[in-house]
């Protein structure tokens, strides 16, 4: 599977689709000015990569986007 790459601006418009693709196992690299800055992955992939159990993943209900 080829990892997808998209700009943050494009990701804003496609977020529901990108999240669905992440749930299906397709990560997306997010770029700013052409440079990779983050990766959108499913919670199961995140848990596997970090060793954190899914039930203990942090949840921040009051978090807001600062960008």
Secondary structure by P-SEA (a helix, b strand, c coil): cbbbbbcaaaaaacaaaaaaaaaacbbbbbbccccccbbbbcaaaaaaaaccccccccccccccccc
